[in-house]
Amino acid sequence: DFDVTLVDGRRALVECKNVSPNTYADGTPRVEVQKPRSQRDPAGRFYRPDQFDAVAACLYPVTGRWEFRFKATSLMERHPLHPDRLAVLHRVDDTWTTTLATALEAPG
């Protein structure tokens, strides 16, 4: 969704998604990371990790505040049937960061 240039000059492609208003049973927000349209390819709706550098999850549907959490795609879970693609659902837990810069610095 966004081609971002950080203040230090690094560039990153960021996919922005809203978390679901329905959290996991323990209250952890969840975000769906897949393409909205059906595709002919069985894996076509699933993103490859190299399609963008990070996901920005907007927490507004859960918190009522315009705040985001970020995670590098290199650290995100893979789809169980298509290991070259990202899983569809992700827990937005403490492995997500409050800044894009920190997410991009994470080893992966």
Stockholm file with secondary structure:
# STOCKHOLM 1.0

chainA/1-108         DFDVTLVDGRRALVECKNVSPNTYADGTPRVEVQKPRSQRDPAGRFYRPDQFDAVAACLYPVTGRWEFRFKATSLMERHPLHPDRLAVLHRVDDTWTTTLATALEAPG
#=GR chainA/1-108 SS CEEEECTTSCEEEEEEEEBCSSCCTTSCCEEECSCSSCCSSTTTTSCCGGGCSEEEEECHHHHSSCCEEEEEGGGSCBCSSCTTSBCSEEECCTTSBSSHHHHHHSCC
#=GC SS_cons         CEEEECTTSCEEEEEEEEBCSSCCTTSCCEEECSCSSCCSSTTTTSCCGGGCSEEEEECHHHHSSCCEEEEEGGGSCBCSSCTTSBCSEEECCTTSBSSHHHHHHSCC
//
